[in-house]
Amino acid sequence: MNDHQVVVVGAGPAGMMLAAELTLADVDVVVIERRPTTALESPRSRGLHSRTLEVLDQRGIADRFVAAGTPAQVQAFAGTPLDIGDFPTRYPHGLALTQSDFEQIMAGWIDELGVRVLRDRTVTGYVDHSDHVEITCADGAVLRAEYLVGCDGGRSVIRRSAGIEFAGWDPTVCWIHTEVEVDERPPYGLRGGGGVGPADGGRVGVTLAEPDVDSRFSEPTLDDVRAALVRVDGTHYGAHSPRFISRFTDATRQAVAYRAGRVLLAGDAAHVHAPFGGQGLNLGVQDAVNLGWKLAQVVHRTSPESLLDTYQAERHPVAARVMRNTMAQRALQFEGERTTALAELVADLLTPDEARIGVAAMIAGLDIHYGPDGAHPMAGRRMPDVELTTADGTTRVYEQLHDAEWLFIALDPSAPLNTAPWGDRLRRIDATAPGPWTLPVLGRIEPPTAVLVRPDGHVAWAGTDGDDDLTAALTEWIGTRPAATPSGAEAVP
Ligand SMILES: Cc1cc2nc3c(=O)[nH]c(=O)nc-3n(C[C@H](O)[C@H](O)[C@H](O)COP(=O)(O)OP(=O)(O)OC[C@H]3O[C@@H](n4cnc5c(N)ncnc54)[C@H](O)[C@@H]3O)c2cc1C
């Protein structure tokens, strides 16, 4: 007898989002977290991108984050600002918000959902018994689950226990990172391979490159912080009383497999890279939203285990692309006239609208296109948050996704589209939503006759004139046609 259907290790952004998704899908999940409280030592991430805000909107909680942060044009590539104010989304901007605040709000939400988090408990490894997984903790506790997901960060114990290779590139630079009090306020701005700026409580945030990448092997001290400031500004401004001091690098690595049997990885456990463009937390939240409904359907036996393979197929390329763009941004930081010339050229190349939109949509997560291409150009892309007029009044698509259900939106009453056999696995909405619709990158398109929207807000199928493939799409994504068994239970595909 298993203790839980799913155990998630790590209550960081990815782990909390995944636990919420599984709970919304009626999966019995528990999260194990080694930190005794929700407090974070350092603020780490400082912002959310558009697609993450949309994903939070799909669950009805975006307002909580927006109220705590500051909408801002946070997008940049290698120092070139990329304004997305003209993007077709409810969030044509980023949100300046520290990871500490993000995690506090998430913790409040998952608590409301009833997610159980076992804090102050460190997982040491697991054994895969083929029909269940046994998870071991440092305090001797053992938990049994059908599936285990490692959301336990870049040094993931779960990834190591699974023997999954973390392939990639060693770091080329190490940064020292702190928030300190000062006797004399330094000028704020970019320099020294990083920058100096305001931090909470009147402190000063300092992120500066160390002269030697091997600094990463030693514990950072206040003397190291002062030395870094002296190197860059000629003075340490009387820096004292650090709230924390940490180091991080541009190590760039990705798990070659996101799944090993009953064990999966999400967030930093699956990919790490330099924080240029502020993409890591955003990636992890979106991994979780991609994986949650798939794992739920497999746990509920409405879909075969092979559905889990689409998680790697869809999310591995997205993280690989982020890794490439952060490595490119790092390359433009190397010292020398040639690099400066290249950086200036790249800044010029990003000026035309087409280039700005392409790169900004990539960093914002708005251009994600899960392949392969379907008959309709929207297939695989994010569903836009269009306004729907139904018999009950008007609503938005994202409002209809709050419970993380499958949606079938029928926009042409004359189209003969039969979803009845899947009736209890999707919610059908008959509505009008006049076009054209405007999508990031794709531009203006005429609305389809109907659209099948996944719980993560991506389009599984969109109707054209010939709709023969709807049944195939429903079968592929939601499971085979439910058939009543003698006991009244559904058949397991
Ligand atoms: C300086 C800096 C700035 C950054 N800025 C940005 C930014 O602006 N935007 C952005 O999107 N990203 C940014 N990032 C990246 C972002 O912080 C990470 O990508 C994000 O935290 C990953 O979330 P996660 O949930 O995958 O992992 P983590 O946040 O690392 O969470 C993992 C959790 O697992 C727990 N855990 C680990 N091992 C165990 C174990 N054995 N047992 C139990 N619990 C365990 C940990 O305590 C932790 O709570 C930045 C990172 C750094 C270092």
The ligand as an ORCA input file, in Angstrom:
! r2SCAN-3c Opt
* xyz 0 1
  C      21.446     35.139     -8.232
  C      20.319     34.470     -8.942
  C      19.399     35.255     -9.596
  C      18.338     34.646    -10.274
  N      17.441     35.435    -10.912
  C      16.394     34.861    -11.567
  C      15.391     35.656    -12.187
  O      15.432     36.885    -12.152
  N      14.368     35.027    -12.806
  C      14.263     33.667    -12.838
  O      13.301     33.151    -13.439
  N      15.186     32.891    -12.242
  C      16.245     33.446    -11.607
  N      17.158     32.664    -10.967
  C      16.988     31.198    -11.010
  C      15.970     30.719     -9.970
  O      16.365     31.133     -8.686
  C      15.895     29.189    -10.045
  O      15.778     28.797    -11.391
  C      14.694     28.650     -9.251
  O      14.871     28.831     -7.880
  C      14.498     27.166     -9.545
  O      13.375     26.709     -8.833
  P      13.268     25.171     -8.427
  O      11.990     25.037     -7.690
  O      13.517     24.332     -9.607
  O      14.518     24.901     -7.480
  P      14.924     25.581     -6.103
  O      14.415     26.969     -6.013
  O      16.383     25.372     -5.957
  O      14.143     24.740     -5.016
  C      14.558     23.439     -4.664
  C      13.980     23.125     -3.297
  O      14.304     21.780     -2.964
  C      14.747     21.741     -1.626
  N      15.634     20.560     -1.532
  C      16.802     20.377     -2.165
  N      17.310     19.181     -1.910
  C      16.447     18.583     -1.053
  C      16.424     17.311     -0.416
  N      17.408     16.411     -0.598
  N      15.383     17.014      0.397
  C      14.375     17.901      0.585
  N      14.359     19.120      0.010
  C      15.375     19.446     -0.812
  C      15.460     23.054     -1.413
  O      15.549     23.404     -0.045
  C      14.574     24.002     -2.200
  O      13.526     24.542     -1.433
  C      18.224     33.232    -10.288
  C      19.159     32.454     -9.617
  C      20.213     33.067     -8.951
  C      21.212     32.224     -8.252
*
